[in-house]
Amino acid sequence: MKSKAIFNWSSGKDSALALYKILGEDQFEITSLLTSVNKEFQRISMHGVPVYLLEKQAEYLGFPLIKMELPKEPTMEEYREMMHKTMTEIKSRGVTHSIFGDIFLEDLRKYREQQLLAIEMKAVFPLWKKNTTELIHEFLDLGFKTIVTCVNETYLDKSFAGRILDKDFLKDLPENVDPCGENGEFHTFTFDGPIFKSRVDFEIGEIVKKTYPKPQTDEGGEDGEYVFWFCDLVAK
């Protein structure tokens, strides 16, 4: 008998590849996808993708979608409380596992495992510690299609936003950028591939600059900001 699981769906490439692998192993019954969205702007957190395209993804993947709506800039405590409430409700439906597309961020994995342990659920990481260069080439070779929706200007300039992630894109990446963007260098929206019933159609909109304040350090000093470039995606 398969264990029931929720799949934490970001809408990007790592989620798509992790879901592909989980479905191939046939060990879990995926009850639904879970995605955090910005309640005010109705966009996927960090990825900036409109909710209506997320809903199309879920439809073409063939899974129910649970949207966890977050305030514009939630504190860690607010996020923790909302996630605890959401996961407790999901567990009440007989779900025992929560699946993630994380690859090598140890602190993030530990945080996820601790939060789930508190409600007696288990975390699953199908891509954990895999070579990211090999993973991204596997992703492309399988026929997945994805577009870069957000870049962190600390690592990549504006020109990378809105590009299709292909082998030319990988060649253009600076040496200090992980090919899967695992350090937050870029985020993506996957719109086609072997697990999709149909391609998610969209048009590329404008490139928008967004800034976010850097957290203050104990040493103080001048305030700084993070700069991100978002490529808006518009439904056809």
Order of alpha helices (4+ residues) and beta strands (2+ residues): beta-alpha-beta-beta-alpha-beta-alpha-beta-alpha-beta-alpha-beta-alpha-beta-beta-beta
